[in-house]
Amino acid sequence: MKKFKNILWVLALIILIVLIAGIGYGYYKNATMEVKNPIATIEVENYGTIKVELYPELAPETVENFITLANRGFYNGLTFHRVVKDFMIQGGDPEGTGQGGAKLSDLKDGGEDTEYSIKGEFIANKVDNNLKFDEGVIGMARNDYTSYDPSLTEESYNSGSSQFFIMTKANASLNGYYTSFGKVIEGMDVVHNIENVEVKAADDSETSGNTEVSTPVNTIKITSISVDTMGTNYGLPETLTPFDYTTWLYSKYGIDPSTLSN
C-alpha cells in the first residue's frame, strides 16, 4: 500500500512539473513571439513603389480603416492631389479635389452609400499616440472647422475618412493634433520625387478662395494600395456620422435648407 502511495505521489509530481513547464513555455512564447505589423504597398504610376509599416497599437481605428479601404480596392486609380514641397504629399480623395471621402459602402458590402468619418487618434483628442510627424510618417487628413467657429473642435478632430498624407519633412506643428499611423520603410526616394513635381493653384481657386499652389500640373496616379496584414484580421473601424458644415451654417442663420431651390 505504501509503495502504491509513493507511485501516486511521483505521478502527481510529474503532472505538476509538466503543468508548470507548459505554463512557463506559454509565457515565454508570448513574451518572445514577434508580432509583425501590417505593411502597405503603394504603387504610383511612373514613379515606383512606396512601402509603409502601419502601427495598429498607436492608432487602431485608423489602421483598420486604411487596411479595409486598401484591400477592397478603394484607393486604386485615385491620385496624389495635393503636393507641398518640404511638407507632405496627400492622396486618397475619390473626387481628387481634397473635398471628398469614403462611404460606408466602400468599407463593406451592403453598406449605405453615405460618407462617414472616424475618430481622430491623437493626444489632443485624448488618445495616447506619441508618433511624431517626422519625415516618412503617414498621417490621416482631416478638416479644420475651427477656422469658421472655435467651438467646432470635436467636429474637426473626428472628420478623417480616406485621405492620407506622407511627410516629406518633419513638422512638429502637427504633433498631437493629427493621427499618425505608420512610417515609410521603403521608397522615400519615390515620395521625394513626387514632392518635386510642378504644381499650380486649383482650377477653382478664384471662386473657392483656396489660393494654395499645390495641385500637380500632371496627374499623379495611385495604381494600387494593398496591405499585407501578416495573417491578422484587423476588422472594421468604428464609424461616426460626419459633421455637416453646410447644414450647421444654415442653422446659424435660421435657414431651412429644404426651402431653398436647387
N, C-alpha and C positions, 0 to 999 in steps of 0.2 A: 504494500500500500504506500509506504514511504517512497519507494522507488517511483511509483506512478505519479505521486505528487511532485516529485523532483522533475519528472519529464514535463508535467503541465507547466511548472514554473519556467523551465527552459523554453518551452514553446511560447509562453506568454512574453518572455523577454525578447525572443526573436521577433515576434509580431510587433512589439513596441519599438524595437530598433528599426524595423522596416518602415513603420509608420513615421517615425522621426526623420529617417533618411528621405522618405518621399516628400514630407513637408518641407524639409530643408532644401531639397532639389528644386521644388516648386518655387520657393522664394528666390533661390539662386538664379533660376531660369528667367523669372520675371525681372530680376534686377539687372541681369546681363544681356537680355534679349534686346537687340537694336530695333526700334520701331522706325521704319523708313517713312519719311514724309512724301506726300504726293508730288510728282514732277509734271509741270505743264510744259508742253511743247508748242511754241507759237511759230508757225510758218508764215513768212512775209514774202509776197511775190516780188521777185527781182532783188531781194535783199538778203534772205537767208533765214536761219533758224535761231530762235531765242528759247532757252530753257530756263524755267523758273521753279525753284523749290518753294512749295507752299507750306505755311505754318499753321495747321489747324489748332494747335494748342494755344495760339495767341488770338486768333480770330476765327472761331469755328463756323459761325453762321456765314461769314463772308467766303470762306473756303468752300463750304458746302454749296453755296450759291454759284460760285465760279466753276467748280467741278461739274455741277449738273448742267449748267448752260453750255459749257465747252463740250462735254461728251454727248450732248444732244444736238450738236452742230450749230448752235445759235450764232457763234462768232464767225463761222465760215463765210467768207465773202464780204465781211464788213471791213472797215478801214481804220487807220490811224488818222483821225480827222483834225487833230489839234497837235501842233508841234511848237514848243517854245524852247529855243536854244538855251543851254545852261540851266534848264529846269526839268522838263519832262516831255514825254510823248504820250498822247491819250487816244484811246480807241474804245470800241465796244458799243457804239451807238448805232442802232439799226436805221436811224434817219440820216446819220452822217453829218449832223449839224451841231451836236452837243446838247440837243434838247430831247432826245429820245431815250427809251429804256426798254427793258424786257417786260413780257407779260406772263401771267400765271400759266398760260398755255405753252410757254417756252420751257417752263420747269417740269411739266408733267402732262401726259396725255389726258384729255378731258378737262384740263384746267380752263378757267374762264379767260376770255380774250380781253383782259383788263390789266393795266400796269400795276406793279406792286413795288414795294421798297423793302429794305432790310435794316436791321438795327446797326447803327454805327458802332464799331468795336474799337474804341479809343478812350484814353483817360478822361477827357472832358465829358464823355458820355457814360462815365462810371464803369468802364471796362478796363481791366489791368492789362493793357497791351503796350509794352515799352519798346517795341521795334521802331527805331528811328528812321526817318526818311533820308537815308544815305544813298549814294549812287547805286543804282541797280535794284532798289527796293520797289516792289509793286504795291500800289495803293488803290483804294476804291474811291472813285469820283463821287461827289455829291453836290447838291445845291446849297446856296447860302442865302436864305430868305431874310436873314437879319439885316441885310442892306436896305430892305424895304421896311422892316419893323423889328427892332431889337428883341422883342418878346418871342420871336419865332425861332428860338434856339433849338428846341427839341425837334421841330419840324425840319430844320436844316440838318441836324445831326443824323436823322433817320431817313434820309432821302436817297441813299445809294440804291442802285439796281443792277445795271450791267456794265456801266462804263468804268474803265480802269485806266491807270497811268503808270508809267515806268520812269523812275527818276534818272536823269542823265547827270545830275549833280546834287550833292547834299543840300537840303533846305530845311533848316531847323524850325521855321515858322509853321510847318505842317505837323510837327511832332505833337502828339496828344490830341489833335483836332481832326485828323482823318484816319481812316482804317488802313494800316499797313499789314499786309498778309503774306508776304513772301519776298524772295530775292532772286535776281538773275544769277545763275551758276554757269551758264554758257551763252555766248552771243552778245556780250556788251558791245563788241565792235559793230554788230548789226544795229543795236539801239543808237549808238552814236552816229552811224551813217544816216539813219532816219532823222536824227536830231538836226542834221546839217542840210536838209533839203530846202529848196526855195519855198518860201511861204508868202501869203498875201492876206489882206483883210477878207473877212467873209463876204460873200456876194450880197448879203442883205444888211451889211454894216451901216449903211446910211439910214435905213428905216429902223433897225433894231437898236442902234446906238452902241453896238459892240465893235469897237474900232481896233481890237487886238489883232495884230498881224501874226496869225498862227495857223492859217488854213493852207495846207500843202497845195502848191500850184499843180502838181501832178499827183494823181490818186495813189495812196499807199495802201495796197490791198492786203488784208489778212487772209491768206489762203485757207488756213485752218488753225484751230486751237484744240488740242486734246490733252487729257490729263491721265497719267498712269497713277492709279491710286495704290499701287503695291498690294493689291488684294483686299484692301479695306473698303467697306461700304460706308461712305460718309453720310448718306441720306440726303433729305431735302432740308433747306433752310426754313426757319420760321419767317413767314412773310407778314408785312404790315400794309395797311391801306395808305397809299401815298398822299401827301398833303396836296390839296387842290388850290393852288395860289389864285387862280382866276376867280373861283367861287368865293374865296376869302376876300379878295379885293372888292368884288361886287357887294358883299355883305357890309364892308366898311362904309360904303356909300349908300347902303339901304336899297340896292338894286336887286330885283328878282331876275336872274338870268333867263328864266322861261318866258319873260315878257319881251325879251329882245328879239328882233328879227334877224335872220341869217344875213 
